[in-house]
Amino acid sequence: MRACSILISSWWSHVALEMTIESILKRTVYDNYKIVVCDSSSNNSKERQYLRQKRDSGNIELLECTDRGKLGFLKHGEAINRLLQCCSTELACLLDSDIEILEGDWLSTLADFIRNGKDLGAGDLRKGGCFLPQSIFRGPLYHPSCLFLNMPAYRCFGTDDDWPEKGILMAEYKYKYKFDNWPQCEGNNLVYNYDPKMAGVHYDTAGRFTEKVLWENPEGLRMYSLPPNFIRSAYGISLGPKIYHFEGMSAHHQALDGDYMRGRVALLHERLGLLRTE
């Protein structure tokens, strides 16, 4: 069985991080994997203490980040860059720190997509859209909440700037004319096609990687879609079937007030309690 690294970026993840790691360790049946966490929480935080305990127990590898910049934490894309740069295995799975693993074969299902050197990976392609109130365009991206990569192919294909989080002027956006016939996400504040009046482009994490897959890629490397309903989010109706994403709970969102957010935190605690009793 090919070696796989599960790469997790962590910052102030609270109970969501524990849910992610404990559910991986308890439920994953893949025989050859390791967990690597890049953490930019403060040195005395509960997150850092928990991660050190898991490292000392031999459950994870830990990258402790002290150069956290002006914001006091690494941006998600910066942390992903570090994780990919240090990855030593043939396969890698980027995973958010607010994921519950539900079925043991989740990782082997992803590994089955990588059959030869032309298979780059598998992920969830989100199609983006134009946000009119802010005059901002969000391009398509392979969402890194669960993104599987063939590392030899990625090293030939990828560069250190694959995972930026930034904004640029629409006039400078190289691919703005790719969207004339691109079906956009539906919603009250979305339009279906690129609007030349848009002021700027917001690069989500994995935006540059996605551009290269869709519109460059001279090697013809393949990205596969995740199986139907492979990953469900907190905005869905139910858990499962293989992975549940507590979307928005991987960082500071847990500190926000309101009944909805408190309900999400309570669900995390409930699910972690059930996991501990298995």
C-alpha positions as CSV (number, residue, x, y, z in Angstrom):
1,M,0.0,0.0,0.0
2,R,1.4,3.4,-1.0
3,A,2.4,5.8,1.7
4,C,0.1,8.8,2.2
5,S,0.5,11.9,4.3
6,I,-2.6,13.6,5.7
7,L,-1.7,17.3,5.8
8,I,-3.6,19.5,8.2
9,S,-3.3,23.3,8.7
10,S,-4.3,24.3,12.2
11,W,-4.9,27.7,13.9
12,W,-7.2,28.1,16.9
13,S,-9.2,25.1,15.9
14,H,-10.5,24.2,19.3
15,V,-12.5,21.0,19.5
16,A,-12.7,20.8,15.7
17,L,-9.0,19.9,15.5
18,E,-9.4,17.1,18.1
19,M,-12.4,15.8,16.2
20,T,-10.4,15.7,13.0
21,I,-7.4,13.9,14.4
22,E,-9.2,11.5,16.7
23,S,-11.6,10.4,14.0
24,I,-8.7,9.8,11.5
25,L,-6.9,7.7,14.1
26,K,-9.9,5.7,15.2
27,R,-11.7,5.1,11.9
28,T,-9.2,5.1,9.1
29,V,-8.4,1.6,7.9
30,Y,-5.7,2.6,5.3
31,D,-2.5,0.8,6.4
32,N,0.2,3.2,5.4
33,Y,-0.5,6.8,6.4
34,K,0.8,9.5,8.7
35,I,-0.7,12.8,9.9
36,V,1.3,16.0,9.6
37,V,0.0,19.2,11.2
38,C,1.2,22.7,10.6
39,D,0.1,24.7,13.6
40,S,0.3,28.5,14.1
41,S,-1.6,28.7,17.3
42,S,0.1,30.4,20.3
43,N,2.8,28.4,22.2
44,N,0.6,28.0,25.3
45,S,-2.7,27.4,23.6
46,K,-4.9,24.3,24.1
47,E,-4.4,23.4,20.5
48,R,-0.6,23.4,20.7
49,Q,-0.6,21.4,24.0
50,Y,-3.0,18.8,22.5
51,L,-0.8,18.6,19.3
52,R,2.4,18.1,21.3
53,Q,0.7,15.3,23.3
54,K,-0.3,13.6,20.1
55,R,3.3,14.1,18.7
56,D,4.9,12.7,21.8
57,S,2.6,9.7,21.7
58,G,3.7,9.0,18.1
59,N,0.4,9.8,16.5
60,I,1.3,12.8,14.4
61,E,4.2,14.9,13.1
62,L,4.0,18.5,14.1
63,L,5.4,21.7,12.5
64,E,5.3,24.4,15.1
65,C,5.2,27.8,13.4
66,T,6.7,30.7,15.3
67,D,7.0,33.1,12.3
68,R,3.3,33.9,12.2
69,G,3.5,37.3,10.6
70,K,1.6,40.5,11.4
71,L,-1.7,38.7,11.6
72,G,-0.4,36.4,14.4
73,F,-1.1,33.3,12.3
74,L,-0.1,31.7,9.0
75,K,-2.7,32.1,6.3
76,H,-4.2,28.9,5.1
77,G,-2.3,28.9,1.8
78,E,1.0,29.6,3.5
79,A,0.5,26.7,5.8
80,I,-0.4,24.4,2.9
81,N,2.8,25.4,1.1
82,R,4.8,24.4,4.0
83,L,3.1,21.1,4.4
84,L,3.5,20.2,0.7
85,Q,7.1,21.3,0.7
86,C,7.9,18.9,3.5
87,C,5.8,16.0,2.3
88,S,7.9,12.9,1.8
89,T,5.3,10.4,0.7
90,E,4.0,9.4,-2.8
91,L,0.4,10.4,-1.9
92,A,-1.0,13.4,0.1
93,C,-4.4,14.4,1.3
94,L,-4.9,18.1,2.3
95,L,-7.6,18.1,5.0
96,D,-9.2,21.0,6.9
97,S,-9.0,20.9,10.7
98,D,-12.8,20.7,11.0
99,I,-13.5,17.3,9.4
100,E,-15.0,14.1,10.9
101,I,-14.1,10.9,9.3
102,L,-17.1,8.6,9.2
103,E,-16.1,5.6,7.1
104,G,-12.8,3.7,7.4
105,D,-12.3,3.3,3.6
106,W,-12.3,7.1,2.9
107,L,-8.6,7.3,2.2
108,S,-8.4,4.1,0.1
109,T,-11.2,5.5,-2.0
110,L,-9.2,8.5,-2.8
111,A,-5.9,6.6,-3.4
112,D,-7.7,4.4,-6.0
113,F,-7.9,7.5,-8.3
114,I,-4.1,7.5,-8.7
115,R,-3.3,4.8,-11.2
116,N,-0.5,6.3,-13.2
117,G,1.7,9.4,-13.6
118,K,-1.0,11.3,-15.5
119,D,-3.4,11.2,-12.5
120,L,-2.8,14.4,-10.5
121,G,-5.4,14.0,-7.9
122,A,-9.1,14.2,-6.8
123,G,-11.1,17.0,-5.3
124,D,-14.3,19.0,-5.1
125,L,-14.4,21.7,-7.9
126,R,-16.4,24.8,-6.8
127,K,-17.3,26.9,-9.7
128,G,-17.2,30.4,-8.2
129,G,-19.2,33.4,-9.1
130,C,-19.6,37.2,-9.3
131,F,-20.5,38.9,-6.0
132,L,-22.2,42.1,-7.2
133,P,-22.4,44.1,-3.9
134,Q,-18.7,43.9,-3.5
135,S,-17.9,43.9,-7.2
136,I,-15.6,40.9,-6.6
137,F,-15.2,37.8,-8.8
138,R,-14.4,34.5,-7.1
139,G,-12.9,32.1,-9.6
140,P,-13.3,28.3,-9.6
141,L,-11.2,26.3,-7.2
142,Y,-10.6,22.8,-6.0
143,H,-11.6,23.3,-2.4
144,P,-8.7,22.2,-0.1
145,S,-11.1,20.9,2.7
146,C,-10.3,17.5,1.2
147,L,-8.0,17.5,-1.8
148,F,-6.0,14.4,-2.8
149,L,-2.7,14.7,-4.7
150,N,-0.2,12.4,-6.5
151,M,3.0,14.1,-5.2
152,P,5.4,13.1,-8.0
153,A,2.9,14.5,-10.5
154,Y,2.3,17.6,-8.3
155,R,6.0,18.3,-8.0
156,C,6.3,18.5,-11.8
157,F,3.2,20.6,-12.0
158,G,3.1,22.7,-8.9
159,T,5.1,25.7,-7.7
160,D,5.3,27.5,-4.4
161,D,2.7,30.1,-5.4
162,D,-0.1,27.5,-6.0
163,W,-2.0,28.4,-2.8
164,P,-2.1,32.2,-2.5
165,E,-4.9,34.1,-0.8
166,K,-4.9,37.5,-2.3
167,G,-6.9,40.1,-4.4
168,I,-6.0,41.5,-7.8
169,L,-7.6,44.0,-10.1
170,M,-10.0,42.4,-12.6
171,A,-8.2,44.2,-15.5
172,E,-5.0,42.3,-14.5
173,Y,-6.7,38.9,-14.3
174,K,-5.3,36.7,-17.0
175,Y,-8.3,34.4,-17.3
176,K,-11.2,36.8,-17.1
177,Y,-12.5,35.8,-20.5
178,K,-12.7,32.1,-19.6
179,F,-16.0,32.6,-17.9
180,D,-18.3,33.8,-20.7
181,N,-19.9,30.4,-20.8
182,W,-18.9,29.1,-17.4
183,P,-22.0,28.1,-15.4
184,Q,-21.8,30.0,-12.1
185,C,-23.2,29.1,-8.7
186,E,-26.8,30.2,-8.2
187,G,-27.8,32.5,-5.4
188,N,-29.4,35.8,-4.6
189,N,-26.2,37.8,-5.1
190,L,-24.6,35.9,-8.0
191,V,-24.7,36.3,-11.7
192,Y,-24.1,33.6,-14.2
193,N,-21.2,35.0,-16.3
194,Y,-18.2,37.2,-16.0
195,D,-19.2,40.9,-15.8
196,P,-16.5,43.3,-17.1
197,K,-17.6,45.9,-14.5
198,M,-16.2,43.7,-11.7
199,A,-13.6,45.6,-9.8
200,G,-11.4,42.7,-8.7
201,V,-10.7,39.0,-8.2
202,H,-10.5,37.3,-4.9
203,Y,-8.1,34.4,-4.9
204,D,-9.3,31.7,-2.6
205,T,-6.8,29.1,-1.4
206,A,-6.1,26.7,-4.3
207,G,-7.3,29.3,-6.9
208,R,-3.9,29.4,-8.7
209,F,-3.7,25.6,-8.6
210,T,-7.1,25.3,-10.1
211,E,-6.3,27.8,-12.9
212,K,-3.3,25.7,-13.9
213,V,-5.4,22.5,-13.9
214,L,-8.2,23.9,-16.0
215,W,-6.4,26.3,-18.5
216,E,-2.7,25.5,-18.5
217,N,-1.6,21.9,-17.8
218,P,0.4,21.1,-21.0
219,E,1.2,17.7,-19.6
220,G,-2.5,16.8,-19.6
221,L,-2.6,15.8,-16.0
222,R,-6.0,14.6,-14.8
223,M,-8.0,15.8,-11.7
224,Y,-11.0,13.6,-10.8
225,S,-14.2,14.7,-9.0
226,L,-14.9,13.2,-5.6
227,P,-17.5,10.5,-5.6
228,P,-21.1,11.7,-5.2
229,N,-21.8,12.7,-1.6
230,F,-18.3,11.7,-0.5
231,I,-18.1,14.8,1.6
232,R,-21.0,16.6,3.2
233,S,-20.8,20.0,4.9
234,A,-22.5,21.5,7.9
235,Y,-25.0,23.2,5.5
236,G,-26.2,19.8,4.4
237,I,-29.0,17.8,5.9
238,S,-27.2,14.9,7.5
239,L,-23.8,13.4,8.2
240,G,-21.9,11.3,5.7
241,P,-21.5,9.2,4.0
242,K,-17.7,9.2,4.3
243,I,-16.6,12.6,5.6
244,Y,-18.4,15.4,7.3
245,H,-17.1,19.0,7.0
246,F,-18.0,21.3,9.9
247,E,-17.5,24.1,7.4
248,G,-16.2,27.4,8.9
249,M,-15.2,25.8,12.2
250,S,-11.5,25.3,11.5
251,A,-10.4,28.6,12.9
252,H,-11.7,31.8,14.6
253,H,-15.4,31.3,13.5
254,Q,-15.9,29.3,16.7
255,A,-15.5,32.5,18.7
256,L,-18.4,34.2,16.9
257,D,-21.5,34.7,18.9
258,G,-25.1,33.8,18.0
259,D,-27.4,30.8,18.3
260,Y,-26.4,29.2,15.0
261,M,-22.6,29.2,15.8
262,R,-23.2,28.0,19.3
263,G,-25.3,25.2,17.9
264,R,-22.5,24.2,15.6
265,V,-20.0,24.1,18.5
266,A,-22.5,22.0,20.5
267,L,-22.7,19.6,17.5
268,L,-18.9,19.3,17.5
269,H,-18.9,18.4,21.2
270,E,-21.7,15.9,20.7
271,R,-19.9,14.2,17.8
272,L,-16.6,14.0,19.7
273,G,-18.4,12.5,22.7
274,L,-19.9,9.8,20.5
275,L,-16.5,9.1,19.0
276,R,-14.9,8.6,22.4
277,T,-17.5,6.0,23.3
278,E,-17.0,3.8,20.2
